[in-house]
Each structure stands twice: as structure tokens, then as C-alpha cells.
Amino acid sequence: MSTLTSYASAAARDSAAPAASNTGLCIFRSDTKAIEVSDGTSYLTYNNDGVFGWTGSSAYSMSFDGTDDRLSLSSAVTASATSGTISAWIKTTGTTYRAIFSSANTSGGITWGWMAVYNSKLRITFRQGGGTVKTADGSTTLTDGAWHHVMAVSSGTAYNLYVDGSAETLTNSNNDGTWFGDLTGLNSSDIGAHVRSSVGNYYNGLIDELAIWDSDQSSNISTIYNSGTPGNLSSLSPNHWYRMGDNNAASGDTIYDQGSGGVNATKIPSGGPSYSTDVA
């Protein structure tokens, strides 16, 4: 009968795993997201599809200190996407402008888009080249120290916001559905901060299960919200999905992208945002 043991790298496997002569031994490589099986002579690689599997529950979240913690991504937005969805679970008491997810052109800092907590409510905002700010604000207070599911959607022509599975009453300013693909020169993306020509609007609290789609997922809100418990988003094929420690045993500075995009996130500073067992 086979057993499955996880190793963080080939070096860890070679130094700690039983010899490949142990026929049928299964190991999991968390660096390559591959399953390796011994044929009695060597390890053979299977299922290297770039996507982690579902563990069955949300065991960890990520805690941000509101001072200098963030997760840095090379890019988690698609230049051609003119509609899309950002979904996350959050827990905070920070009432000022706190970024959940952002992407920007850091040269001059006048082109950006982000989802944030603003004046205790959910906000989505976009701006191209210093032009008119396109915004939608929600109506539900999020800063009560409880877990909430938040989702911002662009249909391509308008924004919709959802809190805990229900559509928000919006306060809109130029709500035309501008999305990341409508902006030019985006060169950074971050979770837990807004990075433009400088870094600011640090998030203070917990974030979990942040997912991004290049499509309007409004029709799937009940599945995504899952009656108040983070669920398996695999069937909805997110472009990016950050589970904040659930598939890397809450260790290290890399948060693996478990969507199709393969854009991993890095803790800044090293060891900065911390893993938490406080989950929705």
C-alpha cells in the first residue's frame, strides 16, 4: 500500500525520503506541485499541472499588521481583461483606506485599480493616467471584527459589489465598469497594500481565500460565498487563487497561486504577514 509524504524541494526529497527502490512510494513536491511515484528504480513525476489540490477546509488565513505587511505579485491581472471579479474573506477593525488587492503602474502612480475597505465599507476604484476616478462604494459596515466575504465585479460596463453573499446598495461615481484591461502599463500587483510610486494604505487584519477571475462571477455568488464558509473554488476555474497557507502547511514566504495563472505571492518583508488559524 502506498503512502504520500510532502517535500518542499528535490533536495529535501533526496535527503529525507526513502530510497526510490521502495516501489510504490508516493511523494508530493510542494515546490513543483507534482506527485512523484517510485517504480522501484527512480521517482517518476505525475500530475504536474501547476495547480494545488483542495485540502477540504480553510485551516489558515494571513494576518497583516497595517504598517508594512504585504504580499507582492509580479502580476495577477490580465492586460486584456475588461471584465472580472475579485473575491476574498476579510476580518478587520481598520476603518481608514485599507487595500485588499491592488495593481498599478508604479511610474508616477497615476494609473491603478484596487479593492479596499474605505470608511468601513467595500470600495472598488480605477483610474487611468490621472484621469477621472471610477468608483463604486458599498453600504455594509465591514469593520466590526467579524469575518465577511467581499466580492467586487465588473460586467465590463458597470460594477457590482457583494458582501456576505448579497448585492450591495451602491454609491457610485462614474460607475462604468472600468477594469484592469482598460488600464495601461500595469507593472505591480499586491495583496494588503496599495503600491504606486510609493507604498501605502496597508491592510490591518486578516485576509483569506483571495481569488481573481477575468470574468463576471455574479451568477456564482452563492457558490463562492458557500453559506458563510470558504469552499472549493476549483470548479469555477479562478485565474488566481491564494489560500494563505492551506496548501503549504503555513510555512515559508511564498503563497502559491492555486488558480490557473501560476503567479505566486511573496511576503514583504520576509516573514512579514503571518499565518493565522483564525479562519471564517
One Martini backbone bead per residue (centre of mass of N, CA, C, O) as a GRO file, in nm:
protein
  280
    1MET     BB    1   0.097   0.035   0.022
    2SER     BB    2   0.065   0.366  -0.019
    3THR     BB    3   0.228   0.675   0.049
    4LEU     BB    4   0.209   1.036   0.147
    5THR     BB    5   0.474   1.276   0.110
    6SER     BB    6   0.605   1.595   0.183
    7TYR     BB    7   0.820   1.811  -0.024
    8ALA     BB    8   0.990   2.123  -0.091
    9SER     BB    9   1.219   1.955  -0.251
   10ALA     BB   10   1.463   1.776  -0.398
   11ALA     BB   11   1.658   1.791  -0.159
   12ALA     BB   12   1.459   1.692   0.054
   13ARG     BB   13   1.402   1.426  -0.078
   14ASP     BB   14   1.699   1.312  -0.094
   15SER     BB   15   1.749   1.339   0.231
   16ALA     BB   16   1.452   1.203   0.345
   17ALA     BB   17   1.368   1.000   0.154
   18PRO     BB   18   1.318   0.717   0.049
   19ALA     BB   19   1.417   0.505  -0.156
   20ALA     BB   20   1.327   0.426  -0.486
   21SER     BB   21   1.310   0.110  -0.418
   22ASN     BB   22   1.032   0.190  -0.298
   23THR     BB   23   0.775   0.063  -0.421
   24GLY     BB   24   0.503   0.303  -0.449
   25LEU     BB   25   0.607   0.556  -0.356
   26CYS     BB   26   0.462   0.867  -0.245
   27ILE     BB   27   0.524   1.207  -0.344
   28PHE     BB   28   0.525   1.563  -0.260
   29ARG     BB   29   0.594   1.862  -0.448
   30SER     BB   30   0.562   2.196  -0.345
   31ASP     BB   31   0.734   2.343  -0.572
   32THR     BB   32   0.595   2.177  -0.839
   33LYS     BB   33   0.320   2.027  -0.795
   34ALA     BB   34   0.410   1.716  -0.761
   35ILE     BB   35   0.388   1.371  -0.826
   36GLU     BB   36   0.588   1.101  -0.696
   37VAL     BB   37   0.677   0.772  -0.823
   38SER     BB   38   0.791   0.464  -0.754
   39ASP     BB   39   0.942   0.190  -0.969
   40GLY     BB   40   1.221   0.085  -0.805
   41THR     BB   41   1.441   0.314  -0.923
   42SER     BB   42   1.258   0.578  -0.964
   43TYR     BB   43   1.121   0.890  -0.995
   44LEU     BB   44   0.796   0.973  -1.106
   45THR     BB   45   0.610   1.218  -1.278
   46TYR     BB   46   0.293   1.364  -1.174
   47ASN     BB   47   0.057   1.609  -1.193
   48ASN     BB   48   0.197   1.873  -1.340
   49ASP     BB   49  -0.047   2.140  -1.342
   50GLY     BB   50  -0.007   2.401  -1.134
   51VAL     BB   51  -0.224   2.278  -0.918
   52PHE     BB   52  -0.362   2.263  -0.636
   53GLY     BB   53  -0.534   2.107  -0.413
   54TRP     BB   54  -0.792   2.025  -0.206
   55THR     BB   55  -0.821   2.001   0.154
   56GLY     BB   56  -1.142   2.072   0.265
   57SER     BB   57  -1.023   2.340   0.406
   58SER     BB   58  -0.982   2.629   0.616
   59ALA     BB   59  -0.688   2.670   0.823
   60TYR     BB   60  -0.587   2.951   0.698
   61SER     BB   61  -0.453   3.279   0.732
   62MET     BB   62  -0.373   3.631   0.687
   63SER     BB   63  -0.169   3.860   0.869
   64PHE     BB   64  -0.194   4.216   0.897
   65ASP     BB   65  -0.039   4.516   1.049
   66GLY     BB   66  -0.068   4.811   0.889
   67THR     BB   67   0.251   4.897   0.813
   68ASP     BB   68   0.435   4.658   0.608
   69ASP     BB   69   0.240   4.448   0.502
   70ARG     BB   70   0.275   4.217   0.216
   71LEU     BB   71   0.186   4.090  -0.110
   72SER     BB   72   0.384   4.007  -0.385
   73LEU     BB   73   0.330   4.050  -0.741
   74SER     BB   74   0.399   4.050  -1.063
   75SER     BB   75   0.101   3.946  -1.175
   76ALA     BB   76  -0.282   3.937  -1.140
   77VAL     BB   77  -0.333   4.050  -1.433
   78THR     BB   78  -0.510   4.106  -1.738
   79ALA     BB   79  -0.462   4.312  -2.007
   80SER     BB   80  -0.749   4.210  -2.160
   81ALA     BB   81  -0.934   4.255  -1.913
   82THR     BB   82  -1.279   4.405  -1.897
   83SER     BB   83  -1.354   4.183  -1.689
   84GLY     BB   84  -1.444   4.088  -1.339
   85THR     BB   85  -1.311   3.929  -1.024
   86ILE     BB   86  -1.310   3.984  -0.663
   87SER     BB   87  -1.227   3.762  -0.389
   88ALA     BB   88  -1.286   3.765  -0.022
   89TRP     BB   89  -1.171   3.720   0.307
   90ILE     BB   90  -1.247   3.931   0.598
   91LYS     BB   91  -1.076   4.089   0.897
   92THR     BB   92  -1.170   4.404   1.060
   93THR     BB   93  -1.108   4.752   1.221
   94GLY     BB   94  -1.015   4.921   0.979
   95THR     BB   95  -1.146   5.240   0.861
   96THR     BB   96  -0.953   5.310   0.667
   97TYR     BB   97  -0.762   5.296   0.397
   98ARG     BB   98  -0.772   4.947   0.283
   99ALA     BB   99  -0.597   4.716   0.109
  100ILE     BB  100  -0.655   4.414  -0.058
  101PHE     BB  101  -0.628   4.489  -0.376
  102SER     BB  102  -0.362   4.570  -0.623
  103SER     BB  103  -0.293   4.774  -0.924
  104ALA     BB  104  -0.003   4.924  -1.103
  105ASN     BB  105   0.168   5.211  -1.211
  106THR     BB  106   0.473   5.309  -1.061
  107SER     BB  107   0.500   5.541  -1.271
  108GLY     BB  108   0.367   5.806  -1.087
  109GLY     BB  109   0.085   5.680  -0.979
  110ILE     BB  110  -0.185   5.726  -1.207
  111THR     BB  111  -0.229   5.405  -1.238
  112TRP     BB  112  -0.520   5.221  -1.108
  113GLY     BB  113  -0.638   4.931  -0.908
  114TRP     BB  114  -0.890   4.858  -0.643
  115MET     BB  115  -0.958   4.683  -0.335
  116ALA     BB  116  -1.138   4.814  -0.043
  117VAL     BB  117  -1.141   4.970   0.270
  118TYR     BB  118  -1.384   5.243   0.310
  119ASN     BB  119  -1.531   5.370   0.558
  120SER     BB  120  -1.610   5.051   0.629
  121LYS     BB  121  -1.629   4.990   0.323
  122LEU     BB  122  -1.670   4.881   0.010
  123ARG     BB  123  -1.420   4.921  -0.262
  124ILE     BB  124  -1.398   5.031  -0.609
  125THR     BB  125  -1.103   5.140  -0.809
  126PHE     BB  126  -1.027   5.356  -1.100
  127ARG     BB  127  -0.727   5.476  -1.294
  128GLN     BB  128  -0.625   5.674  -1.583
  129GLY     BB  129  -0.370   5.888  -1.610
  130GLY     BB  130  -0.523   6.097  -1.402
  131GLY     BB  131  -0.807   6.067  -1.433
  132THR     BB  132  -1.101   5.961  -1.381
  133VAL     BB  133  -1.265   5.833  -1.117
  134LYS     BB  134  -1.368   5.491  -1.067
  135THR     BB  135  -1.660   5.413  -0.857
  136ALA     BB  136  -1.761   5.183  -0.582
  137ASP     BB  137  -1.984   5.175  -0.301
  138GLY     BB  138  -2.089   5.042  -0.022
  139SER     BB  139  -2.315   4.962   0.284
  140THR     BB  140  -2.146   4.768   0.460
  141THR     BB  141  -2.014   4.699   0.760
  142LEU     BB  142  -1.666   4.563   0.813
  143THR     BB  143  -1.545   4.686   1.113
  144ASP     BB  144  -1.635   4.441   1.350
  145GLY     BB  145  -1.436   4.176   1.371
  146ALA     BB  146  -1.557   4.010   1.140
  147TRP     BB  147  -1.636   3.792   0.909
  148HIS     BB  148  -1.613   3.857   0.547
  149HIS     BB  149  -1.755   3.857   0.233
  150VAL     BB  150  -1.596   3.981  -0.069
  151MET     BB  151  -1.717   4.134  -0.390
  152ALA     BB  152  -1.589   4.237  -0.709
  153VAL     BB  153  -1.759   4.358  -1.012
  154SER     BB  154  -1.726   4.341  -1.373
  155SER     BB  155  -1.912   4.353  -1.680
  156GLY     BB  156  -1.777   4.620  -1.848
  157THR     BB  157  -2.013   4.858  -1.753
  158ALA     BB  158  -2.029   4.761  -1.439
  159TYR     BB  159  -2.066   4.759  -1.096
  160ASN     BB  160  -2.046   4.505  -0.831
  161LEU     BB  161  -2.135   4.435  -0.491
  162TYR     BB  162  -2.044   4.194  -0.224
  163VAL     BB  163  -2.188   4.082   0.096
  164ASP     BB  164  -2.245   3.790   0.217
  165GLY     BB  165  -2.403   3.718  -0.075
  166SER     BB  166  -2.492   4.024  -0.116
  167ALA     BB  167  -2.608   4.290  -0.263
  168GLU     BB  168  -2.522   4.615  -0.295
  169THR     BB  169  -2.568   4.938  -0.218
  170LEU     BB  170  -2.475   5.200  -0.428
  171THR     BB  171  -2.208   5.437  -0.447
  172ASN     BB  172  -2.156   5.635  -0.728
  173SER     BB  173  -1.863   5.708  -0.953
  174ASN     BB  174  -1.839   5.644  -1.255
  175ASN     BB  175  -2.001   5.363  -1.330
  176ASP     BB  176  -1.832   5.176  -1.600
  177GLY     BB  177  -1.640   4.910  -1.543
  178THR     BB  178  -1.362   4.946  -1.506
  179TRP     BB  179  -1.062   4.763  -1.576
  180PHE     BB  180  -0.752   4.638  -1.608
  181GLY     BB  181  -0.771   4.631  -1.933
  182ASP     BB  182  -0.819   4.962  -1.935
  183LEU     BB  183  -0.527   4.970  -1.858
  184THR     BB  184  -0.188   5.100  -1.851
  185GLY     BB  185   0.123   4.974  -1.733
  186LEU     BB  186   0.105   4.742  -1.551
  187ASN     BB  187   0.363   4.630  -1.279
  188SER     BB  188   0.175   4.570  -1.020
  189SER     BB  189   0.092   4.351  -0.737
  190ASP     BB  190  -0.123   4.343  -0.435
  191ILE     BB  191  -0.158   4.229  -0.096
  192GLY     BB  192  -0.227   4.471   0.159
  193ALA     BB  193  -0.164   4.703  -0.064
  194HIS     BB  194  -0.066   5.023  -0.214
  195VAL     BB  195   0.119   5.034  -0.520
  196ARG     BB  196   0.303   5.292  -0.653
  197SER     BB  197   0.532   5.525  -0.604
  198SER     BB  198   0.425   5.413  -0.335
  199VAL     BB  199   0.356   5.284  -0.011
  200GLY     BB  200   0.016   5.201   0.105
  201ASN     BB  201  -0.269   5.118   0.257
  202TYR     BB  202  -0.253   4.921   0.483
  203TYR     BB  203  -0.355   4.629   0.600
  204ASN     BB  204  -0.573   4.546   0.893
  205GLY     BB  205  -0.565   4.199   0.926
  206LEU     BB  206  -0.759   3.955   0.760
  207ILE     BB  207  -0.686   3.718   0.488
  208ASP     BB  208  -0.877   3.506   0.255
  209GLU     BB  209  -0.936   3.352  -0.030
  210LEU     BB  210  -0.808   3.491  -0.284
  211ALA     BB  211  -0.978   3.578  -0.594
  212ILE     BB  212  -0.943   3.570  -0.963
  213TRP     BB  213  -1.124   3.692  -1.251
  214ASP     BB  214  -1.193   3.727  -1.618
  215SER     BB  215  -1.495   3.744  -1.492
  216ASP     BB  216  -1.831   3.733  -1.431
  217GLN     BB  217  -1.946   3.598  -1.097
  218SER     BB  218  -2.241   3.664  -1.003
  219SER     BB  219  -2.386   3.381  -1.059
  220ASN     BB  220  -2.169   3.251  -0.822
  221ILE     BB  221  -2.211   3.362  -0.529
  222SER     BB  222  -2.323   3.116  -0.368
  223THR     BB  223  -2.071   2.938  -0.413
  224ILE     BB  224  -1.854   3.131  -0.300
  225TYR     BB  225  -1.987   3.180  -0.019
  226ASN     BB  226  -2.105   2.914   0.108
  227SER     BB  227  -2.279   2.995   0.366
  228GLY     BB  228  -1.999   3.116   0.520
  229THR     BB  229  -1.786   2.910   0.377
  230PRO     BB  230  -1.507   2.828   0.257
  231GLY     BB  231  -1.453   2.692  -0.065
  232ASN     BB  232  -1.442   2.521  -0.361
  233LEU     BB  233  -1.313   2.686  -0.666
  234SER     BB  234  -1.230   2.492  -0.899
  235SER     BB  235  -1.499   2.484  -1.076
  236LEU     BB  236  -1.447   2.812  -1.148
  237SER     BB  237  -1.165   2.883  -1.255
  238PRO     BB  238  -0.946   3.058  -1.142
  239ASN     BB  239  -0.675   3.252  -1.216
  240HIS     BB  240  -0.660   3.322  -0.900
  241TRP     BB  241  -0.543   3.157  -0.579
  242TYR     BB  242  -0.526   3.246  -0.226
  243ARG     BB  243  -0.493   3.035   0.077
  244MET     BB  244  -0.294   3.116   0.311
  245GLY     BB  245  -0.149   2.802   0.382
  246ASP     BB  246  -0.316   2.533   0.308
  247ASN     BB  247  -0.070   2.414   0.089
  248ASN     BB  248   0.209   2.491   0.294
  249ALA     BB  249   0.184   2.459   0.606
  250ALA     BB  250   0.238   2.746   0.704
  251SER     BB  251   0.514   2.811   0.524
  252GLY     BB  252   0.694   3.059   0.446
  253ASP     BB  253   0.710   3.326   0.176
  254THR     BB  254   0.511   3.150  -0.007
  255ILE     BB  255   0.218   3.203  -0.208
  256TYR     BB  256   0.029   2.992  -0.379
  257ASP     BB  257  -0.106   2.957  -0.690
  258GLN     BB  258  -0.433   2.782  -0.743
  259GLY     BB  259  -0.461   2.870  -1.014
  260SER     BB  260  -0.390   2.910  -1.361
  261GLY     BB  261  -0.153   3.143  -1.350
  262GLY     BB  262   0.107   3.106  -1.153
  263VAL     BB  263   0.113   3.356  -0.930
  264ASN     BB  264   0.311   3.412  -0.690
  265ALA     BB  265   0.357   3.505  -0.352
  266THR     BB  266   0.536   3.754  -0.148
  267LYS     BB  267   0.667   3.833   0.139
  268ILE     BB  268   0.637   4.169   0.287
  269PRO     BB  269   0.839   4.108   0.465
  270SER     BB  270   1.019   3.874   0.572
  271GLY     BB  271   0.780   3.727   0.770
  272GLY     BB  272   0.550   3.917   0.783
  273PRO     BB  273   0.305   3.802   0.714
  274SER     BB  274   0.095   3.596   0.907
  275TYR     BB  275  -0.011   3.308   1.021
  276SER     BB  276  -0.352   3.191   1.075
  277THR     BB  277  -0.625   3.014   1.259
  278ASP     BB  278  -0.817   3.243   1.179
  279VAL     BB  279  -1.131   3.152   1.045
  280ALA     BB  280  -1.439   3.137   0.870
   0.00000   0.00000   0.00000
